[in-house]
Amino acid sequence: MPAPEIKICGLTSPAALEAAIAARADYAGLVIFPPSPRHLALADAAALAARAAGRIKLVGLFVDAAESLVAEVVAAASLDVIQLHGKEDPARVAAIRAAFGKPVWKATAVSARDDITRAETFAGAADLVLFDAKPPKGAAMPGGLGLVFDWTLLAGYKAPLPWGLAGGLSPANVAEAVRVTKAPLVDVSSGVESAPGVKDEALIKQFCREARAI
Ligand SMILES: O=C(O)c1ccccc1NCC(=O)[C@H](O)[C@H](O)COP(=O)(O)O
């Protein structure tokens, strides 16, 4: 089994970005969602993107965002991938993909097997579906919460489209998560932080090492 691709999400500083690049992560995630402690203003996203250019692929993360906001960020930060982490339906995902001509990843909340089956409705609309833990009712954010779901729901999963695993991953559990699910991509945010929105460079390095330790 090949090692999974790795996305470090919610980078907010040049030091964290450099740590992700040094650890050979495949993707750097920039969160554009004001309620998040990882939210980046346009100028900050553009500055990180300029530093990242050609060194790591950039994923811009949006939550039920207006197309005009996505357009602003795509223009300022030349994203490689657009990640939609809200309640976007397959038609909305397909429209964003057509509008920007970039790969679109759709995050989907999982707490039971049905959630995984339902995610398959994004085949043909999204380029990848990202399984993340379902947030509790009333949560202020739909992701980046450090919550794990039952990985055995994905054991032996035969997917109709590319997929990735997120939700409560950390250096301590990512090797086990990959062993159980055989995820082709893993995505982490709070598990490599010392405080919400503050990435820890040593944890980024450890996470990448453990994700490949299969
Ligand atoms: O990270 C955020 O602040 C965030 C805010 C709103 C929607 C999604 C968000 N993060 C999405 C990610 O890609 C995370 O990596 C994923 O949800 C897993 O987060 P975590 O459980 O903290 O590793």
The ligand as a Gaussian input file, in Angstrom:
#p B3LYP/6-31G(d) Opt

LIG

0 1
 O       -9.792000      24.260000      10.395000
 C      -10.741000      25.056000      10.510000
 O      -10.706000      26.022000      11.257000
 C      -11.988000      24.809000       9.719000
 C      -13.028000      25.721000       9.827000
 C      -14.183000      25.506000       9.118000
 C      -14.319000      24.407000       8.307000
 C      -13.287000      23.507000       8.212000
 C      -12.109000      23.696000       8.924000
 N      -11.077000      22.778000       8.837000
 C      -11.182000      21.743000       7.898000
 C      -10.069000      20.830000       7.701000
 O       -9.655000      20.569000       6.587000
 C       -9.558000      20.079000       8.842000
 O       -8.309000      19.561000       8.519000
 C      -10.479000      18.935000       9.178000
 O      -11.760000      19.430000       9.494000
 C       -9.940000      18.179000      10.361000
 O       -9.742000      19.032000      11.435000
 P       -9.114000      18.464000      12.764000
 O      -10.103000      17.506000      13.337000
 O       -8.904000      19.655000      13.629000
 O       -7.821000      17.819000      12.369000

